[in-house]
């Protein structure tokens, strides 16, 4: 199985939270892991947000970033191109998804089309997963103990209304 992770799933590989075990299970059976380059920025942002809220210590943030950097080199990374962004714009209108969600979807759609094999889309965002299914992708199953419609760990949430409680991340 080729597993395409959006950021809501990717972050769960580095921070223990609801759904982390599920994502590790997907990864264990996948022959290849793929992501959109945007996921890197969103994951780093999500980790920094967890640190600024006190959910990660300095040492934990440093370890998460180290593991992400190491793993990132092993992932198949879909490059953001002008045609891909144009497709993402169309998908945003067509499917009613947020901007970066449409970039993830366009990347997964491109990968599936290029390889000519089904892609399994891993997400804890129900709207994003539904959109991927509408594009003909397989959807990685989410355990009942996680509510995918409420997951905001991917950087898809609204920006915080108050400034971070700490300075710059280490």
C-alpha positions in Angstrom: 0.0 0.0 0.0 1.2 3.5 -0.8 0.1 5.7 2.1 -0.3 9.4 1.6 -0.3 11.3 4.9 -1.8 14.7 5.3 -0.5 16.8 8.2 -3.2 15.7 10.7 -1.9 12.2 10.4 1.8 13.0 9.9 2.1 14.9 13.2 0.7 11.9 15.1 4.0 10.0 14.2 5.9 12.5 16.3 3.6 13.5 19.1 1.7 11.0 21.2 -2.0 11.8 21.0 -5.3 10.3 20.0 -4.8 8.4 16.8 -1.0 8.0 17.0 -1.3 4.3 17.4 -3.6 4.2 14.3 -1.1 6.1 12.2 1.8 3.8 13.3 -0.4 0.9 12.2 -0.9 2.4 8.8 2.8 3.1 8.4 3.7 -0.5 9.5 1.7 -2.0 6.6 2.6 0.6 4.0 5.2 -0.1 1.3 5.8 3.6 0.8 4.9 6.8 2.7 4.1 9.9 0.7 3.4 13.5 1.7 3.0 16.9 0.0 5.9 19.3 0.7 3.4 21.6 2.5 3.1 18.9 5.2 6.6 19.7 6.3 5.8 23.3 7.1 2.5 22.4 8.7 4.1 19.7 10.8 6.8 22.1 12.1 4.2 24.7 12.8 2.0 22.2 14.7 5.0 21.1 16.8 5.9 24.7 17.6 2.3 25.4 18.6 2.3 22.4 20.9 5.6 23.6 22.4 4.3 27.2 22.9 1.2 25.8 24.7 3.4 23.8 27.0 2.4 20.4 25.6 6.1 19.7 24.6 9.2 20.6 26.6 12.2 22.0 24.9 13.8 18.6 24.8 10.7 16.9 23.4 10.4 19.5 20.7 14.0 19.1 19.7 13.5 15.3 19.6 10.3 15.6 17.5 12.1 17.9 15.0 15.1 15.5 14.8 12.8 12.5 14.1 10.8 14.5 11.5 14.0 15.6 9.7 15.3 12.0 9.7 12.0 10.5 8.4 11.3 13.3 5.9 14.2 12.1 3.8 12.6 8.6 3.5 9.1 9.9 2.4 8.1 10.3 -1.2 7.6 14.1 -1.3 5.3 15.5 -3.9 6.7 18.7 -5.3 4.5 21.9 -5.4 4.4 23.0 -9.0 2.3 25.7 -10.7 0.0 23.1 -12.4 -0.4 21.3 -9.1 -1.4 24.6 -7.4 -3.9 25.4 -10.2 -5.4 21.9 -9.7 -5.5 22.6 -5.9 -7.4 25.8 -6.6 -10.0 24.0 -8.7 -10.3 21.3 -6.0 -10.8 23.9 -3.3 -13.8 25.2 -5.3 -15.1 21.8 -6.4 -14.8 20.0 -3.1 -15.2 22.9 -0.6 -11.9 22.2 1.2 -9.5 24.6 2.7 -6.5 26.0 0.8 -3.7 23.7 2.0 -6.1 20.8 2.2 -6.6 21.2 -1.5 -2.8 21.2 -2.0 -2.5 17.9 -0.2 -5.4 16.5 -2.2 -3.9 17.7 -5.5 -0.6 16.1 -4.6 -2.2 12.8 -3.7 -4.3 12.8 -6.9 -1.2 13.6 -8.9 0.8 10.7 -7.3 -2.1 8.3 -7.8 -2.4 9.3 -11.5 1.3 9.2 -12.1 1.8 5.7 -10.5 -1.4 4.3 -11.9 -2.1 2.5 -8.6 -4.5 3.3 -5.8 -3.3 5.6 -3.1 -4.5 5.2 0.5 -5.1 8.7 2.0 -4.4 9.0 5.7 -6.2 11.9 7.4 -7.9 12.7 10.7 -9.9 15.5 9.1 -13.2 14.0 8.0 -13.8 16.6 5.3 -10.4 16.0 3.8 -10.9 12.3 3.9 -14.3 12.6 2.3 -12.8 14.8 -0.5 -10.0 12.2 -1.1 -12.7 9.5 -1.4 -14.5 11.6 -4.0 -11.3 11.7 -6.0 -11.1 7.9 -6.0 -8.6 7.4 -3.3 -8.7 4.7 -0.7 -9.1 6.0 2.8 -7.1 4.7 5.7 -9.4 3.5 8.5 -9.6 5.7 11.6 -10.2 4.0 15.0 -13.4 4.9 16.9 -11.4 6.4 19.7 -10.4 9.4 17.6 -12.9 11.9 16.1 -11.4 12.8 12.8 -13.7 15.7 12.3 -12.3 17.6 15.2 -8.6 17.1 14.8 -6.8 20.4 14.5 -3.2 19.2 15.1 -2.3 19.7 11.5 -2.0 23.4 11.5 -5.4 23.5 9.9 -6.9 25.2 12.9 -7.3 28.9 13.2 -4.3 30.8 14.4 -4.1 31.3 18.2 -5.9 34.5 19.4 -3.2 35.2 21.9 0.6 35.3 21.5 2.7 32.2 22.3 3.6 31.8 26.0 7.3 31.3 25.3 9.8 32.9 23.0 11.1 31.2 19.8 11.2 27.4 19.7 14.6 25.9 20.4 
